[in-house]
Amino acid sequence: MNAAASNLKFDVLTDGRLANLADWNEGVAHELAARDGLQLNDDHWEVIKAMREYYQSYNVSPVKKLLKRSLKQRTGTDRFDDERLAELFPGGVLVQGSKIAGIPIPMLDVELERTTYAGKAAPSKTHFTDSFDFEGETFRVTQLGNLLDLHRWNKHVAYFMAEREGIKLNDDHWEVLNFLRQFYFEYGITPMVRILMQHMAEELGSERASKEHLYQLFPKGPSRQGSRIAGLPEPQGCIDTDD
């Protein structure tokens, strides 16, 4: 990789990120890295390419665990561990690395909107909004119907929430719900539908992860509707359809 030319023209925000992500190229990456005192080597570029490919595939930036998974798949090794990523990007691979790669900083689920819905539910809504009562207790939810207190979820609550949305849970539903919960507790985010389908296909086969199968189970979106019933936060990024 050649160093960036000194006459590159691009605008940056106050935190050093590109104002227009379309301005990114390898020269811009070198320049952004140089401003942080970094000289990009092959390992830097391996990370940058993994981050950009992930973003281009899903329209959302990868969190660290998913980035490490992608790097392992790309390289066939575990050498890009936390220590190595910290060596390459002392300012943090999610912040500094994303900036140099010309992609948004990933939004963690703890940063997602958690306010309750103050208005009335639209007529087409079937999921709970604001709150609901179950077995003598009140459960608060976001405007999209996701539990605010995730630790209060259990299978009985799931059956109750699903029934509200016209779904009678069976083994196929639970396969998806359990997969969503496994993914969340491993990676710290709820996957949008494209990520869900890819990971399910790798572990369970393409038939179990097909769009037709998943939307038959969760007509309002296997990721969005599924996350509600699974007791998880809303998915981040470009997700799936909902009313």
C-alpha positions as CSV (number, residue, x, y, z in Angstrom):
1,M,0.0,0.0,0.0
2,N,1.3,3.4,-0.9
3,A,1.1,6.3,1.5
4,A,-1.6,8.9,1.0
5,A,-0.9,11.9,-1.2
6,S,-0.5,15.2,0.6
7,N,-3.0,17.0,-1.6
8,L,-6.0,14.8,-0.8
9,K,-9.2,16.8,-0.2
10,F,-11.8,15.5,2.3
11,D,-13.8,16.9,5.2
12,V,-13.8,15.5,8.7
13,L,-16.1,15.9,11.7
14,T,-14.8,17.2,15.0
15,D,-14.0,13.7,16.2
16,G,-11.9,13.0,13.1
17,R,-14.4,10.9,11.2
18,L,-15.1,11.4,7.5
19,A,-18.0,13.8,7.0
20,N,-18.9,12.0,3.8
21,L,-18.2,8.3,3.9
22,A,-18.2,8.2,0.1
23,D,-14.9,10.2,0.1
24,W,-13.0,7.2,1.5
25,N,-10.3,5.5,-0.4
26,E,-7.0,3.9,0.5
27,G,-5.2,7.2,0.4
28,V,-7.7,8.8,2.7
29,A,-7.2,5.9,5.1
30,H,-3.5,6.4,5.1
31,E,-4.0,10.1,5.8
32,L,-6.5,9.5,8.6
33,A,-4.1,7.0,10.2
34,A,-1.2,9.4,9.9
35,R,-3.1,12.0,11.8
36,D,-3.4,9.5,14.6
37,G,0.3,8.7,14.4
38,L,-0.3,5.3,12.7
39,Q,1.5,3.8,9.7
40,L,-0.7,1.2,8.2
41,N,0.7,-2.3,7.6
42,D,-0.7,-5.5,6.2
43,D,-2.4,-6.4,9.5
44,H,-4.1,-3.0,9.7
45,W,-5.4,-3.5,6.2
46,E,-6.7,-7.0,7.0
47,V,-8.8,-5.4,9.8
48,I,-9.9,-2.4,7.7
49,K,-10.9,-4.7,4.8
50,A,-12.9,-7.0,7.2
51,M,-14.7,-3.9,8.7
52,R,-15.5,-2.5,5.3
53,E,-16.7,-5.8,3.8
54,Y,-19.0,-6.3,6.8
55,Y,-20.4,-2.8,6.5
56,Q,-21.0,-3.2,2.8
57,S,-22.7,-6.6,3.4
58,Y,-25.0,-5.5,6.2
59,N,-25.1,-1.7,6.2
60,V,-24.0,-1.8,9.8
61,S,-20.6,-1.8,11.4
62,P,-19.4,-4.9,13.3
63,V,-19.0,-4.9,17.0
64,K,-15.6,-6.4,18.2
65,K,-16.7,-10.0,18.6
66,L,-18.2,-10.1,15.2
67,L,-15.2,-8.4,13.7
68,K,-12.9,-11.0,15.3
69,R,-15.2,-13.7,13.9
70,S,-14.9,-12.2,10.4
71,L,-11.1,-12.0,10.8
72,K,-10.8,-15.6,11.8
73,Q,-12.8,-16.6,8.8
74,R,-10.7,-14.4,6.5
75,T,-7.3,-15.5,7.9
76,G,-8.0,-19.0,9.2
77,T,-6.2,-18.0,12.5
78,D,-7.0,-16.6,15.9
79,R,-4.1,-14.1,15.8
80,F,-6.4,-11.1,15.7
81,D,-7.3,-11.3,19.4
82,D,-8.0,-8.4,21.7
83,E,-4.3,-7.8,22.4
84,R,-3.4,-7.7,18.7
85,L,-6.3,-5.4,17.8
86,A,-5.3,-3.0,20.7
87,E,-1.7,-3.0,19.3
88,L,-2.9,-2.1,15.9
89,F,-5.4,0.5,16.9
90,P,-4.4,2.0,20.3
91,G,-7.4,4.3,20.1
92,G,-9.7,1.3,20.0
93,V,-10.5,-0.8,17.0
94,L,-14.2,0.2,17.1
95,V,-13.5,3.9,17.3
96,Q,-10.1,4.5,15.7
97,G,-10.4,1.5,13.3
98,S,-13.9,2.4,12.1
99,K,-12.7,6.0,11.5
100,I,-9.8,4.9,9.4
101,A,-11.9,2.3,7.6
102,G,-14.4,5.1,6.7
103,I,-17.4,3.4,8.3
104,P,-19.7,4.5,11.1
105,I,-18.8,3.6,14.7
106,P,-20.9,0.6,15.6
107,M,-23.9,1.2,17.8
108,L,-24.1,-1.1,20.7
109,D,-27.4,-2.2,22.1
110,V,-26.8,-0.2,25.3
111,E,-26.9,2.9,23.1
112,L,-30.1,2.1,21.4
113,E,-33.3,4.0,22.2
114,R,-34.8,2.7,25.4
115,T,-37.6,5.2,26.0
116,T,-41.2,3.9,26.4
117,Y,-43.9,4.9,23.9
118,A,-45.8,7.8,25.3
119,G,-48.6,7.9,22.7
120,K,-51.4,5.5,21.8
121,A,-50.7,2.4,19.7
122,A,-51.5,2.7,16.0
123,P,-54.5,0.6,15.0
124,S,-52.3,-1.8,13.0
125,K,-50.1,-2.5,16.0
126,T,-50.6,-5.9,17.6
127,H,-47.5,-5.9,19.9
128,F,-47.6,-4.3,23.3
129,T,-46.6,-0.7,23.6
130,D,-45.7,1.2,26.8
131,S,-46.4,-1.7,29.2
132,F,-48.5,-4.8,29.8
133,D,-49.7,-6.8,32.8
134,F,-48.9,-10.5,33.2
135,E,-49.4,-12.7,36.2
136,G,-49.9,-9.7,38.5
137,E,-46.8,-7.9,37.4
138,T,-46.3,-4.9,35.0
139,F,-43.7,-5.2,32.3
140,R,-42.5,-2.0,30.6
141,V,-41.6,-2.0,26.9
142,T,-40.1,0.3,24.3
143,Q,-42.2,1.8,21.5
144,L,-41.4,-1.2,19.4
145,G,-42.5,-3.6,22.1
146,N,-39.2,-4.8,23.4
147,L,-38.8,-5.4,27.1
148,L,-37.0,-2.7,29.0
149,D,-35.9,-5.1,31.8
150,L,-34.4,-8.0,29.9
151,H,-33.8,-10.0,33.0
152,R,-37.6,-10.3,33.6
153,W,-38.1,-12.4,30.5
154,N,-39.0,-16.1,30.7
155,K,-40.8,-18.6,28.5
156,H,-44.1,-17.9,30.0
157,V,-43.7,-14.2,29.2
158,A,-42.7,-15.2,25.6
159,Y,-45.8,-17.3,25.1
160,F,-47.9,-14.4,26.4
161,M,-46.2,-11.8,24.1
162,A,-46.5,-14.2,21.1
163,E,-50.2,-14.8,21.7
164,R,-50.7,-11.0,21.7
165,E,-49.2,-11.0,18.2
166,G,-51.3,-13.9,17.0
167,I,-48.5,-16.5,17.1
168,K,-48.7,-19.9,18.8
169,L,-45.2,-20.9,19.6
170,N,-43.9,-24.3,18.4
171,D,-40.5,-25.9,18.2
172,D,-39.7,-24.1,15.0
173,H,-40.4,-20.8,16.6
174,W,-38.3,-21.7,19.6
175,E,-35.4,-22.7,17.4
176,V,-35.3,-19.1,16.1
177,L,-35.9,-17.5,19.5
178,N,-33.2,-19.6,21.2
179,F,-30.8,-18.7,18.3
180,L,-31.5,-15.0,18.8
181,R,-30.8,-15.2,22.5
182,Q,-27.7,-17.2,22.0
183,F,-26.4,-14.7,19.5
184,Y,-27.3,-11.8,21.8
185,F,-25.5,-13.2,24.8
186,E,-22.4,-14.1,22.7
187,Y,-22.0,-10.9,20.7
188,G,-23.9,-8.3,22.8
189,I,-26.3,-7.3,20.0
190,T,-29.5,-8.5,18.5
191,P,-28.9,-9.5,14.8
192,M,-30.7,-7.9,12.0
193,V,-32.4,-10.3,9.6
194,R,-29.5,-10.7,7.1
195,I,-27.0,-11.5,9.9
196,L,-29.5,-13.8,11.5
197,M,-30.0,-15.7,8.3
198,Q,-26.3,-16.1,7.6
199,H,-25.4,-17.3,11.1
200,M,-28.4,-19.7,11.2
201,A,-27.5,-21.1,7.8
202,E,-23.9,-21.8,9.0
203,E,-25.1,-23.6,12.0
204,L,-28.5,-25.1,11.1
205,G,-28.5,-25.3,7.3
206,S,-29.9,-23.1,4.6
207,E,-33.4,-24.5,4.7
208,R,-33.9,-23.6,8.4
209,A,-32.5,-20.2,7.7
210,S,-34.4,-19.4,4.5
211,K,-36.3,-16.1,4.2
212,E,-39.5,-18.0,3.4
213,H,-39.3,-20.2,6.5
214,L,-38.4,-17.4,8.9
215,Y,-41.1,-15.0,7.7
216,Q,-43.6,-17.8,7.9
217,L,-42.8,-18.2,11.5
218,F,-42.6,-14.4,12.2
219,P,-44.6,-12.6,9.6
220,K,-43.7,-9.1,11.0
221,G,-40.0,-9.9,10.8
222,P,-37.9,-12.7,12.3
223,S,-35.5,-10.2,13.7
224,R,-37.8,-7.4,14.9
225,Q,-40.8,-9.5,15.9
226,G,-38.5,-12.4,17.1
227,S,-36.5,-10.1,19.3
228,R,-39.6,-8.9,21.0
229,I,-40.8,-12.3,21.8
230,A,-37.3,-13.5,22.7
231,G,-37.0,-10.7,25.3
232,L,-34.2,-8.9,23.6
233,P,-33.5,-5.3,22.5
234,E,-34.4,-4.1,19.1
235,P,-31.9,-5.1,16.4
236,Q,-29.5,-2.4,15.3
237,G,-29.1,-1.1,11.8
238,C,-31.2,-1.9,8.7
239,I,-33.4,-4.7,10.0
240,D,-36.6,-6.2,8.6
241,T,-40.2,-5.2,8.0
242,D,-42.7,-4.4,10.7
243,D,-46.0,-2.6,10.9
